[in-house]
């Protein structure tokens, strides 16, 4: 299962880099989204997982029974999802405003308007 996740993460990173190198700003935004999701999946995979054993401390014990899932990577992923949603919303508003004022989504044509 870890090998499948590794292949999926590699494909997602490759597709994200491909989209980031395109001229269209819409493809750039999709590349950012795909890159953030690939990073979240990477963190989740590194954190590991055990089926049917949550990291809960039962009544009368001081520590959870082993083996259990480390909750820190999952908390980091939840935080990263919220942050990436905020960045995506800001990027989409910025992209919309740039398209309204310039009239194109081509990054090379946007660069020509700086002169």
KOLVEX-985130 format. One record per residue (C-alpha): x, y, z; residue in one letter. Coordinates in nm, 3 decimals. Layout:
N
FITI        px        py        pz   drendo
FITI         X         Y         Z        A
...
end
This chain:
115
FITI        px        py        pz   drendo
FITI     0.000     0.000     0.000        X
FITI     0.288     0.236     0.075        X
FITI     0.431     0.171    -0.273        X
FITI     0.097     0.269    -0.428        X
FITI     0.096     0.591    -0.224        X
FITI     0.456     0.663    -0.328        X
FITI     0.371     0.622    -0.697        X
FITI     0.058     0.836    -0.659        X
FITI     0.251     1.110    -0.478        X
FITI     0.521     1.107    -0.747        X
FITI     0.263     1.136    -1.025        X
FITI     0.085     1.418    -0.842        X
FITI     0.411     1.610    -0.787        X
FITI     0.508     1.559    -1.152        X
FITI     0.170     1.679    -1.278        X
FITI     0.184     1.977    -1.042        X
FITI     0.527     2.082    -1.167        X
FITI     0.407     2.040    -1.526        X
FITI     0.107     2.262    -1.459        X
FITI     0.318     2.521    -1.278        X
FITI     0.540     2.556    -1.585        X
FITI     0.249     2.630    -1.823        X
FITI     0.175     2.981    -1.952        X
FITI    -0.186     2.998    -1.838        X
FITI    -0.255     3.137    -1.494        X
FITI    -0.552     2.897    -1.454        X
FITI    -0.316     2.601    -1.500        X
FITI    -0.083     2.763    -1.249        X
FITI    -0.362     2.769    -0.991        X
FITI    -0.449     2.404    -1.062        X
FITI    -0.080     2.321    -1.021        X
FITI    -0.075     2.491    -0.681        X
FITI    -0.381     2.295    -0.570        X
FITI    -0.234     1.966    -0.691        X
FITI     0.099     2.044    -0.526        X
FITI    -0.065     2.114    -0.191        X
FITI    -0.271     1.793    -0.210        X
FITI     0.038     1.590    -0.300        X
FITI     0.221     1.738    -0.004        X
FITI    -0.070     1.654     0.228        X
FITI    -0.074     1.295     0.104        X
FITI     0.304     1.276     0.151        X
FITI     0.278     1.392     0.513        X
FITI    -0.007     1.147     0.575        X
FITI     0.195     0.859     0.429        X
FITI     0.504     0.941     0.635        X
FITI     0.291     0.954     0.951        X
FITI     0.185     0.594     0.900        X
FITI    -0.143     0.437     0.992        X
FITI    -0.281     0.137     1.176        X
FITI    -0.628     0.005     1.110        X
FITI    -0.884     0.004     1.392        X
FITI    -0.653     0.153     1.654        X
FITI    -0.712     0.524     1.718        X
FITI    -0.476     0.719     1.947        X
FITI    -0.719     0.736     2.236        X
FITI    -0.624     0.695     2.600        X
FITI    -0.865     0.455     2.765        X
FITI    -1.006     0.521     3.109        X
FITI    -0.760     0.435     3.384        X
FITI    -0.448     0.443     3.160        X
FITI    -0.185     0.711     3.114        X
FITI    -0.083     0.636     2.754        X
FITI    -0.266     0.485     2.455        X
FITI    -0.219     0.116     2.383        X
FITI     0.039     0.043     2.113        X
FITI     0.041     0.031     1.812        X
FITI    -0.154     0.346     1.739        X
FITI    -0.160     0.620     1.482        X
FITI     0.038     0.936     1.555        X
FITI    -0.218     1.219     1.553        X
FITI     0.036     1.496     1.483        X
FITI     0.063     1.443     1.102        X
FITI    -0.315     1.436     1.078        X
FITI    -0.341     1.764     1.269        X
FITI    -0.075     1.917     1.045        X
FITI    -0.265     1.806     0.736        X
FITI    -0.589     1.959     0.864        X
FITI    -0.407     2.286     0.925        X
FITI    -0.245     2.270     0.580        X
FITI    -0.583     2.212     0.415        X
FITI    -0.724     2.527     0.576        X
FITI    -0.419     2.733     0.481        X
FITI    -0.416     2.602     0.124        X
FITI    -0.787     2.686     0.091        X
FITI    -0.713     3.044     0.198        X
FITI    -0.423     3.071    -0.044        X
FITI    -0.638     2.925    -0.322        X
FITI    -0.919     3.174    -0.254        X
FITI    -0.673     3.465    -0.258        X
FITI    -0.509     3.338    -0.578        X
FITI    -0.843     3.298    -0.754        X
FITI    -0.950     3.652    -0.662        X
FITI    -0.612     3.785    -0.776        X
FITI    -0.640     3.586    -1.100        X
FITI    -0.992     3.720    -1.163        X
FITI    -0.880     4.078    -1.101        X
FITI    -0.580     4.040    -1.331        X
FITI    -0.799     3.893    -1.605        X
FITI    -1.045     4.183    -1.570        X
FITI    -0.778     4.451    -1.598        X
FITI    -0.556     4.288    -1.864        X
FITI    -0.803     4.071    -2.053        X
FITI    -0.592     3.757    -2.079        X
FITI    -0.470     3.469    -1.867        X
FITI    -0.140     3.423    -2.054        X
FITI     0.152     3.498    -1.823        X
FITI     0.377     3.620    -2.107        X
FITI     0.117     3.875    -2.217        X
FITI     0.077     3.985    -1.855        X
FITI     0.452     4.045    -1.835        X
FITI     0.436     4.270    -2.143        X
FITI     0.196     4.505    -1.964        X
FITI     0.461     4.589    -1.700        X
FITI     0.653     4.815    -1.941        X
end
